[in-house]
Amino acid sequence: MRYNLKVSTMSPILLILTAVVAWASSFILVKAGLMEIPPVTLAALRFFIGSIIFLGILYSRYNSYEVFTYLRKNLKMLSALGLMGIFLPNVFQNVGMQYTTASASSVLQTTSPVFTAVLAALFLRESLGVRKAGGVTLALTGAAMIATNGNLSSLTEITDYVYGNFLMLLSAVCYAFYIILSKIGLRDGEPLIIVSLSTAIGSIFLLIFAPIVERVGMLINLSSYMWGILITLAVVPTVIGFLSWFEALKSMDASKASFFIFLVPVFTVIFAHFFLKEDITLFMVGNAALIVAGVYMAESEE
């Protein structure tokens, strides 16, 4: 099966930074979109538009027979990826962001590699040594502090802020399952095919679920500004983010590239400060550093 994506003229570092900035923008765009669009509907439209773009790119590089053959043989795996990588995490994220800040959301999402390390130990029998265990503990401590705003006793009486952050952590756990499933799927599949088809399946789940839990009639009167937000969400963090990341990985080790993910919350906090007027506090910065240090320990070689 061929994979003939053109090599970008951009350097790997610029491609990685493009992906990081694109992904950081998603938290700002989602926060803006939630002002008029219900959370599940927002996710459904974002990934429906994004999946159309992905499928267009996919069919420009593969013939229909190759795509449908892979889809038929791997429907269960692709459905699981759509569920854990598109449907559930974005429902949790978008609902959660109604109650918490874009900055906290982004920082808590960086805990996903920590949950991945734990799940890999459970399901893939990967080693979870002292260093990784220490990293998991460190990162989860920082996450707990941010999730409760430094007041762990608030867990006995869940506030809106704690509830929103708890949903963000559930989103991170879903992404961890998605990464584990992706590792299995990538053993005999091409990334563009897997991402395109799983995104399309996940968007179908969202399109079915949205009208069940939300009123979607409001879309008739949706402003052009909000349609702009939706299209930007679909194009920038969803399509450009992935394509830039994948292009970079063609000439850069995944282990090196993964460290750039730590910059996502940095850019998000900066964007949130300027566009959403969110404060940059020492508490947030300190605990974000704790999470990053923990993730680094959990992900680095022993």
C-alpha positions as CSV (number, residue, x, y, z in Angstrom):
1,M,0.0,0.0,0.0
2,R,1.6,3.2,-1.1
3,Y,1.8,6.4,0.9
4,N,2.9,9.3,-1.2
5,L,2.5,12.5,0.9
6,K,4.7,15.2,-0.5
7,V,7.7,16.2,1.6
8,S,7.2,19.7,2.9
9,T,9.8,22.4,2.2
10,M,9.6,23.5,5.9
11,S,12.2,22.2,8.4
12,P,11.1,19.6,10.9
13,I,11.4,22.1,13.8
14,L,9.1,24.6,12.1
15,L,6.7,21.8,11.3
16,I,6.6,20.7,14.9
17,L,6.1,24.3,16.1
18,T,3.3,24.7,13.6
19,A,1.6,21.6,15.0
20,V,2.1,22.8,18.6
21,V,0.7,26.3,18.0
22,A,-2.2,24.8,16.0
23,W,-3.1,22.5,18.9
24,A,-2.7,25.3,21.5
25,S,-5.1,27.4,19.5
26,S,-7.8,24.7,19.8
27,F,-8.4,25.5,23.5
28,I,-9.0,29.2,22.7
29,L,-11.2,28.5,19.7
30,V,-13.3,26.0,21.7
31,K,-13.7,28.4,24.5
32,A,-14.9,31.1,22.0
33,G,-17.2,28.6,20.2
34,L,-18.9,27.6,23.4
35,M,-20.3,31.1,23.7
36,E,-23.0,30.2,21.1
37,I,-22.7,26.5,20.3
38,P,-23.5,23.6,22.7
39,P,-20.4,21.5,23.5
40,V,-21.3,18.2,21.8
41,T,-22.6,20.0,18.7
42,L,-19.4,22.1,18.6
43,A,-17.3,18.9,18.6
44,A,-19.6,17.2,16.0
45,L,-19.3,20.1,13.5
46,R,-15.6,20.5,14.0
47,F,-14.8,16.9,13.3
48,F,-17.4,16.5,10.6
49,I,-15.7,19.4,8.6
50,G,-12.3,18.1,9.5
51,S,-13.1,14.6,8.4
52,I,-14.3,15.8,5.0
53,I,-10.9,17.5,4.5
54,F,-9.0,14.5,5.7
55,L,-10.9,12.1,3.4
56,G,-10.3,14.5,0.5
57,I,-6.6,14.3,1.2
58,L,-6.8,10.5,1.7
59,Y,-8.5,9.9,-1.6
60,S,-6.0,12.1,-3.4
61,R,-3.3,9.6,-2.4
62,Y,-5.1,6.2,-2.2
63,N,-7.6,4.6,-4.5
64,S,-11.1,3.6,-3.2
65,Y,-10.3,-0.1,-3.2
66,E,-7.3,0.3,-0.9
67,V,-9.3,2.5,1.6
68,F,-12.4,0.3,1.7
69,T,-10.3,-2.9,2.0
70,Y,-8.5,-1.4,5.0
71,L,-11.8,-0.1,6.5
72,R,-13.5,-3.5,6.1
73,K,-10.6,-5.4,7.7
74,N,-10.1,-3.0,10.6
75,L,-13.6,-1.6,11.3
76,K,-13.5,-2.6,15.0
77,M,-10.1,-1.0,15.6
78,L,-11.0,2.2,13.7
79,S,-14.3,2.4,15.6
80,A,-12.5,2.1,18.9
81,L,-10.1,4.8,17.8
82,G,-13.0,7.0,16.8
83,L,-14.6,6.4,20.2
84,M,-11.5,7.0,22.3
85,G,-9.7,9.6,20.2
86,I,-12.6,11.7,18.9
87,F,-15.9,11.1,20.5
88,L,-15.4,10.7,24.2
89,P,-12.4,13.0,24.8
90,N,-13.9,15.9,22.9
91,V,-17.3,15.5,24.7
92,F,-15.5,15.6,28.0
93,Q,-13.2,18.4,26.9
94,N,-15.9,20.7,25.5
95,V,-18.3,20.1,28.4
96,G,-15.5,20.6,30.9
97,M,-14.4,23.8,29.3
98,Q,-17.7,25.4,30.1
99,Y,-16.6,25.3,33.8
100,T,-12.9,25.8,33.7
101,T,-10.3,27.9,32.0
102,A,-8.5,27.3,28.7
103,S,-5.2,27.5,30.5
104,A,-6.1,24.8,33.1
105,S,-7.6,22.6,30.3
106,S,-4.5,22.7,28.3
107,V,-2.2,22.0,31.2
108,L,-4.3,19.0,32.4
109,Q,-4.3,17.6,28.9
110,T,-0.5,17.2,29.1
111,T,-1.1,14.4,31.7
112,S,-2.2,12.1,28.9
113,P,1.3,10.6,28.4
114,V,1.4,9.7,32.2
115,F,-1.9,7.8,31.8
116,T,-0.4,6.2,28.7
117,A,2.6,4.9,30.6
118,V,0.2,3.3,33.2
119,L,-2.0,1.8,30.6
120,A,1.0,0.5,28.6
121,A,2.2,-1.3,31.7
122,L,-1.3,-2.8,32.2
123,F,-2.1,-3.8,28.6
124,L,1.1,-3.8,26.6
125,R,3.2,-5.2,29.5
126,E,5.7,-2.3,29.2
127,S,7.9,-1.7,32.1
128,L,6.8,0.8,34.8
129,G,9.9,1.2,36.9
130,V,10.8,3.5,39.8
131,R,11.5,6.5,37.5
132,K,8.2,6.2,35.6
133,A,6.3,5.6,38.8
134,G,7.9,8.7,40.3
135,G,7.0,10.7,37.2
136,V,3.4,9.5,37.3
137,T,3.2,10.6,41.0
138,L,4.8,14.0,40.3
139,A,2.5,14.8,37.3
140,L,-0.7,13.6,39.0
141,T,0.2,15.8,42.1
142,G,0.5,18.8,39.9
143,A,-2.7,17.9,38.1
144,A,-4.6,17.5,41.4
145,M,-3.4,20.9,42.6
146,I,-4.6,22.6,39.4
147,A,-7.8,20.6,39.2
148,T,-8.8,21.7,42.8
149,N,-7.2,25.1,42.6
150,G,-4.9,24.1,45.5
151,N,-7.7,23.0,47.8
152,L,-7.8,19.2,47.8
153,S,-10.6,19.3,50.4
154,S,-12.8,20.7,47.7
155,L,-13.1,17.1,46.3
156,T,-15.6,16.4,49.1
157,E,-17.9,19.1,47.7
158,I,-17.5,19.3,43.9
159,T,-17.5,22.8,42.6
160,D,-18.1,23.8,38.9
161,Y,-14.3,24.4,38.5
162,V,-13.4,21.0,40.0
163,Y,-16.1,19.3,37.9
164,G,-14.7,20.9,34.7
165,N,-11.2,19.9,35.5
166,F,-12.2,16.4,36.3
167,L,-13.8,16.1,32.9
168,M,-10.5,17.4,31.4
169,L,-8.6,14.6,33.1
170,L,-11.1,12.1,31.8
171,S,-10.4,13.5,28.4
172,A,-6.7,12.9,29.0
173,V,-7.4,9.3,30.0
174,C,-9.3,8.8,26.8
175,Y,-6.4,10.1,24.7
176,A,-4.1,7.7,26.6
177,F,-6.3,4.8,25.5
178,Y,-6.3,6.3,22.0
179,I,-2.4,6.3,22.0
180,I,-2.3,2.6,23.1
181,L,-4.8,1.6,20.4
182,S,-2.9,3.6,17.8
183,K,0.3,1.8,18.7
184,I,-1.5,-1.5,18.0
185,G,-3.1,-0.1,14.8
186,L,0.1,1.3,13.4
187,R,1.7,-2.1,13.3
188,D,0.1,-2.7,9.9
189,G,-1.5,0.5,8.8
190,E,-0.5,4.0,7.5
191,P,-1.1,7.0,9.8
192,L,-3.0,9.1,7.3
193,I,-5.5,6.2,6.6
194,I,-5.9,5.5,10.3
195,V,-6.4,9.1,11.3
196,S,-8.7,9.9,8.4
197,L,-11.0,6.9,8.9
198,S,-11.1,7.0,12.7
199,T,-11.8,10.8,12.6
200,A,-14.7,10.2,10.2
201,I,-16.1,7.4,12.4
202,G,-15.7,9.6,15.5
203,S,-17.5,12.4,13.8
204,I,-20.4,10.1,12.9
205,F,-20.7,9.1,16.6
206,L,-20.8,12.8,17.5
207,L,-23.3,13.7,14.8
208,I,-25.7,10.9,16.1
209,F,-25.2,11.9,19.8
210,A,-25.5,15.7,19.5
211,P,-29.2,16.0,18.6
212,I,-30.0,13.5,21.3
213,V,-28.5,15.6,24.1
214,E,-28.7,19.1,22.7
215,R,-30.9,21.4,20.7
216,V,-29.2,21.8,17.3
217,G,-31.9,24.0,15.8
218,M,-29.9,27.0,16.9
219,L,-27.5,26.3,14.1
220,I,-29.9,27.9,11.6
221,N,-29.2,31.3,13.2
222,L,-25.5,30.8,13.8
223,S,-23.5,33.9,13.1
224,S,-20.9,34.0,10.4
225,Y,-18.3,34.7,13.2
226,M,-19.2,31.3,14.8
227,W,-19.0,29.5,11.5
228,G,-15.6,31.0,11.1
229,I,-14.6,29.6,14.5
230,L,-15.9,26.2,13.5
231,I,-14.0,26.1,10.2
232,T,-10.9,27.4,11.9
233,L,-11.2,24.6,14.5
234,A,-11.5,22.0,11.8
235,V,-8.7,23.3,9.6
236,V,-6.0,24.6,12.0
237,P,-5.7,22.3,15.1
238,T,-7.4,19.3,13.5
239,V,-6.0,19.1,9.9
240,I,-2.9,21.4,9.9
241,G,-1.9,20.2,13.3
242,F,-1.9,16.5,12.3
243,L,-0.4,17.0,8.9
244,S,2.5,19.2,10.2
245,W,3.2,16.7,13.0
246,F,3.3,13.7,10.6
247,E,5.5,15.6,8.1
248,A,7.9,16.4,10.8
249,L,8.0,12.8,12.0
250,K,9.2,11.7,8.6
251,S,12.6,13.3,9.4
252,M,12.7,13.5,13.2
253,D,12.6,10.8,15.9
254,A,9.2,10.5,17.6
255,S,10.9,10.6,21.0
256,K,12.5,14.0,20.3
257,A,9.3,15.3,18.7
258,S,7.2,14.4,21.7
259,F,9.1,16.8,24.0
260,F,7.7,19.7,21.9
261,I,4.2,18.7,23.2
262,F,5.2,20.3,26.5
263,L,5.0,23.7,24.6
264,V,1.3,23.3,24.0
265,P,0.2,24.6,27.4
266,V,2.8,27.3,27.2
267,F,1.3,28.7,24.0
268,T,-2.2,28.1,25.3
269,V,-1.6,30.1,28.5
270,I,-0.1,33.0,26.5
271,F,-3.0,32.9,24.0
272,A,-5.6,32.7,26.8
273,H,-4.0,35.7,28.5
274,F,-4.2,37.9,25.4
275,F,-7.4,36.7,23.8
276,L,-9.5,35.5,26.8
277,K,-8.0,37.8,29.5
278,E,-7.1,34.8,31.7
279,D,-4.4,35.6,34.4
280,I,-1.0,33.9,34.3
281,T,-0.4,33.0,38.0
282,L,2.6,31.6,39.7
283,F,0.4,28.8,41.0
284,M,-0.5,27.7,37.5
285,V,3.0,28.0,36.2
286,G,4.5,26.1,39.2
287,N,2.1,23.2,38.9
288,A,2.4,23.1,35.2
289,A,6.1,22.8,35.6
290,L,5.5,19.9,38.1
291,I,3.3,18.1,35.5
292,V,5.9,18.6,32.7
293,A,8.7,17.3,35.0
294,G,6.6,14.3,35.8
295,V,5.7,13.6,32.2
296,Y,9.4,13.9,31.3
297,M,10.4,11.4,34.0
298,A,7.6,9.0,32.9
299,E,8.5,9.2,29.2
300,S,12.3,9.2,29.4
301,E,14.5,6.2,29.3
302,E,15.4,4.6,32.7
